[in-house]
């Protein structure tokens, strides 16, 4: 992270990814340990949870399935979501802090990153709560829109062309909002770590920074979500489903399934790590696009505050016009 402001402004999406991939070279041991301790469990859980829920879903398809299966499914899903969001926030805190430390020329180590995660986590959690509320509201709006379409659709016969057009428009609007909120969340997470803002204030600052860079953010988010979705689909088709199930690729050898599953987990680990690095670099790109810079000495002190170091009263992480 030794790029000048003008260079950051000129970065294309490919350059952002290339710069992100090169960051771990500055602290290979630290990033390797962060990947092993945080990113790997997150990626493994994303794929492996279907190994537990898939047999339960098959049982629930039977008419004589006991009610206890529903309770077991809910418990699995609750534990999975709790684990998923916890390790997602922990991974974000560790990676963003480490990247910022390299940018500020601050000594980097795995232990210091773990120490910093503890005070950073509540800030990220507050931001996540606002994002979750926003997600809930827009999902309710989408459900209401679909319900209204169904109420005005004909009860019999094939749907009219007008109904299909409106449904496609609602679906596209839903996907566009989902991508925008995802970009808003990722950028707000970085802001929550690097600036004295979190929660709703970080969301507002993220919205301001996205102006002029929303298209690049959308492409990056779609590429990330699409890659994760593709890896998950391959894992379900090859590893999870049995040879007699419809949609399976017919892989029956346990050893082959283990090898393919391990390879897909490794791919998802790399995708998640690069995604975390990209959101950190994209923050600096957005700052430079708006002709703002971060005082490295102030950032050094701000990061030191997470480690319990003395922070001078005059230290400020507020961005100045360049």
C-alpha positions in Angstrom: 0.0 0.0 0.0 2.6 2.5 -1.1 0.5 4.0 -3.9 0.2 7.8 -4.4 -3.1 9.6 -4.5 -3.0 10.0 -8.3 -2.2 6.4 -8.8 -5.1 5.3 -6.6 -7.5 7.5 -8.7 -6.4 5.8 -11.9 -6.8 2.3 -10.7 -9.2 0.1 -12.7 -11.1 -2.8 -11.2 -8.3 -5.2 -12.4 -5.7 -3.0 -10.8 -7.6 -3.0 -7.5 -7.7 -6.8 -7.5 -4.0 -7.0 -8.5 -3.0 -4.6 -5.8 -5.1 -6.5 -3.2 -3.5 -9.8 -4.1 0.0 -8.3 -3.7 -0.7 -7.0 -0.2 0.0 -10.2 1.7 3.6 -10.1 0.5 4.2 -7.3 3.0 3.4 -9.6 5.9 3.1 -13.2 4.6 3.3 -14.9 8.0 0.6 -12.6 9.5 -1.8 -13.1 6.6 -1.2 -16.8 6.6 -2.1 -17.1 10.2 -5.2 -14.9 9.8 -6.3 -17.0 6.9 -5.8 -20.2 8.9 -7.4 -19.0 12.1 -10.3 -16.9 10.8 -10.9 -17.1 7.0 -10.6 -20.8 6.7 -13.2 -21.6 9.4 -15.5 -19.0 7.8 -15.2 -20.6 4.4 -15.4 -24.2 5.6 -18.6 -23.4 7.5 -20.2 -21.7 4.4 -19.8 -25.0 2.4 -19.9 -27.7 5.1 -23.2 -26.6 6.8 -25.1 -28.1 3.8 -23.7 -31.5 4.7 -25.8 -31.3 8.0 -28.9 -29.6 6.7 -29.3 -31.6 3.4 -30.2 -34.9 5.1 -32.7 -33.1 7.4 -34.3 -31.4 4.4 -34.7 -34.8 2.7 -36.4 -36.1 5.8 -38.7 -33.1 5.9 -39.9 -33.9 2.4 -41.5 -37.0 3.7 -45.1 -36.8 4.9 -44.3 -38.7 8.1 -41.4 -36.4 9.2 -41.4 -35.8 13.0 -41.7 -32.2 14.3 -38.3 -32.7 15.9 -36.7 -32.5 12.5 -37.9 -28.9 12.1 -36.5 -28.0 15.5 -33.2 -29.6 14.6 -33.1 -27.7 11.3 -33.8 -24.4 13.1 -31.0 -25.1 15.6 -28.5 -25.9 12.9 -29.5 -22.8 11.0 -29.2 -20.6 14.1 -25.8 -22.0 15.0 -24.6 -21.6 11.4 -25.7 -18.0 11.1 -24.2 -17.1 14.5 -20.9 -18.7 13.5 -21.0 -17.1 10.0 -21.5 -13.5 11.1 -19.1 -13.8 14.1 -16.2 -15.1 11.9 -17.1 -12.7 9.1 -16.8 -9.7 11.5 -13.6 -11.1 13.1 -12.0 -11.7 9.6 -12.9 -8.2 8.5 -11.5 -6.6 11.6 -8.2 -8.5 11.4 -7.6 -8.0 7.6 -8.6 -4.3 7.6 -6.5 -3.6 10.6 -3.5 -5.4 9.1 -3.8 -3.7 5.8 -4.0 -0.3 7.4 -1.0 -1.1 9.6 1.0 -1.8 6.5 -0.2 1.4 4.9 0.8 3.4 8.0 4.2 1.6 8.3 3.1 0.2 11.7 4.7 -3.1 12.8 2.5 -6.0 11.9 2.1 -9.3 13.7 -0.6 -11.9 14.1 -0.8 -11.3 17.9 -1.3 -7.5 17.4 -4.1 -8.1 14.9 -5.8 -10.4 17.4 -5.5 -7.9 20.2 -7.0 -5.2 17.9 -9.9 -7.4 17.0 -11.4 -7.2 20.5 -12.1 -3.4 20.5 -12.9 -3.3 16.8 -15.5 -6.1 17.0 -18.2 -4.0 18.8 -17.8 -1.2 16.3 -18.3 -3.6 13.4 -21.2 -5.2 15.2 -23.0 -1.9 15.5 -22.6 -1.3 11.8 -23.8 -4.8 11.0 -27.0 -4.2 13.1 -27.9 -1.2 11.0 -27.2 -3.1 7.8 -29.3 -6.0 9.1 -32.2 -3.6 9.8 -31.9 -2.1 6.3 -31.9 -5.6 4.8 -35.0 -6.5 6.8 -36.8 -3.4 5.6 -36.0 -3.9 1.9 -36.9 -7.6 2.1 -40.3 -6.7 3.5 -40.8 -4.2 0.7 -39.9 -6.8 -1.9 -42.3 -9.4 -0.3 -45.0 -6.8 -0.3 -44.4 -5.9 -3.9 -44.6 -9.6 -4.9 -47.7 -10.1 -2.9 -49.4 -7.1 -4.6 -48.4 -8.6 -8.0 -49.9 -11.9 -7.1 -53.2 -10.3 -5.9 -53.7 -8.6 -9.2 -52.6 -11.5 -11.3 -55.2 -13.9 -12.9 -56.1 -16.9 -10.7 -56.3 -19.3 -13.6 -54.4 -19.7 -16.8 -50.9 -18.6 -17.7 -49.6 -15.2 -16.3 -50.1 -12.2 -18.6 -47.1 -10.6 -20.3 -47.7 -7.4 -18.3 -47.5 -9.5 -15.0 -44.2 -11.1 -16.2 -42.8 -7.7 -17.1 -43.6 -6.2 -13.7 -42.3 -9.2 -11.9 -39.0 -9.1 -13.8 -38.7 -5.3 -13.0 -39.4 -5.9 -9.3 -36.8 -8.7 -9.3 -34.2 -6.6 -11.0 -34.8 -3.7 -8.6 -34.5 -6.1 -5.7 -31.1 -7.5 -7.0 -29.8 -3.9 -7.6 -30.7 -2.8 -4.1 -29.2 -6.0 -2.6 -25.9 -5.3 -4.5 -25.9 -1.7 -3.4 -26.5 -2.5 0.3 -23.7 -5.1 0.1 -21.3 -2.5 -1.2 -22.5 -0.1 1.4 -21.9 -2.6 4.2 -18.4 -3.6 3.0 -17.2 0.0 2.8 -18.9 0.9 6.1 -17.1 -2.0 7.7 -13.7 -0.5 6.7 -14.8 3.0 7.8 -15.8 1.5 11.2 -12.2 0.3 11.7 -10.2 3.2 10.2 -12.3 6.2 11.3 -14.0 7.3 14.5 -17.4 6.3 13.0 -19.6 3.3 13.3 -23.2 2.3 13.0 -25.4 4.7 11.1 -22.7 7.3 10.8 -20.4 4.8 9.1 -23.2 3.9 6.7 -23.8 7.6 5.9 -20.1 8.1 5.2 -20.0 4.9 3.1 -22.9 6.3 1.0 -21.0 9.5 0.4 -17.8 7.7 -0.6 -19.7 5.4 -3.1 -20.8 8.4 -5.1 -18.9 8.2 -8.4 -17.6 4.7 -7.6 -20.9 2.9 -7.3 -20.5 1.1 -10.7 -17.1 -0.2 -9.8 -18.4 -1.3 -6.4 -21.3 -3.1 -8.0 -19.1 -5.0 -10.4 -16.8 -6.1 -7.6 -19.7 -7.2 -5.4 -21.4 -9.1 -8.2 -18.1 -10.8 -9.1 -17.6 -11.8 -5.5 -21.1 -13.0 -4.8 -21.2 -14.8 -8.2 -17.9 -16.6 -7.5 -19.1 -17.7 -4.0 -22.4 -18.8 -5.5 -20.7 -20.9 -8.2 -18.3 -22.6 -5.6 -21.3 -23.3 -3.4 -23.3 -24.8 -6.3 -20.5 -27.1 -7.3 -20.0 -28.2 -3.7 -23.7 -29.1 -3.4 -23.8 -30.9 -6.7 -20.6 -32.9 -6.3 -20.1 -33.4 -2.6 -23.4 -33.0 -0.8 -25.9 -34.8 -3.1 -26.0 -38.6 -3.4 -25.6 -40.5 -6.6 -29.4 -41.2 -6.9 -30.6 -37.7 -6.3 -31.7 -35.6 -9.2 -29.2 -32.9 -10.1 -26.2 -34.7 -8.8 -23.1 -35.0 -11.0 -23.0 -38.7 -10.2 -19.8 -38.7 -8.2 -19.9 -41.8 -6.0 -16.4 -42.2 -4.8 -15.9 -40.9 -1.3 -12.2 -40.2 -1.9 -13.1 -38.1 -5.0 -15.7 -36.2 -3.1 -13.2 -35.5 -0.3 -10.6 -34.2 -2.8 -13.1 -32.1 -4.7 -14.6 -30.7 -1.5 -11.2 -29.8 -0.1 -10.3 -28.1 -3.4 -13.5 -26.1 -3.3 -13.0 -25.0 0.3 -9.4 -23.9 -0.6 -10.9 -21.9 -3.6 -13.5 -20.2 -1.3 -10.8 -19.4 1.3 -8.8 -17.5 -1.4 -12.0 -15.8 -2.7 -12.9 -14.6 0.8 -9.4 -13.4 1.6 -9.1 -11.5 -1.7 -12.6 -10.1 -1.1 -11.5 -8.7 2.3 -8.4 -7.2 0.8 -10.3 -5.7 -2.1 -12.7 -3.9 0.3 -9.7 -2.4 2.1 -8.1 -1.2 -1.1 -11.4 0.1 -2.5 -11.8 2.3 0.6 -8.5 4.1 -0.3 -9.6 4.3 -3.9 -12.9 6.0 -2.9 -11.0 8.4 -0.6 -8.6 9.4 -3.4 -11.5 9.8 -5.9 -13.0 12.4 -3.6 -9.6 14.1 -3.2 -9.2 13.1 0.4 -6.3 11.6 2.1 -5.4 9.9 5.4 -2.7 11.4 7.6 -0.5 8.4 8.1 0.7 9.6 11.5 -2.8 10.1 12.7 -3.8 6.6 11.3 -0.8 5.2 13.1 -2.0 6.7 16.4 -5.6 5.6 15.7 -4.5 2.0 15.1 -2.4 2.1 18.2 -5.5 3.0 20.2 -6.8 -0.5 19.5 -3.7 -1.9 21.0 -3.9 0.1 24.2 -1.1 2.4 23.1 -1.0 6.1 24.1 -2.9 8.2 21.6 -2.1 12.0 21.6 -5.0 14.3 22.1 -4.2 16.2 18.9 -4.3 12.9 16.9 -7.2 12.9 14.5 -8.2 10.5 11.7 -10.5 13.1 10.1 -10.0 13.4 6.4 -8.8 16.7 5.0 -9.3 18.0 1.5 -6.3 17.3 -0.6 
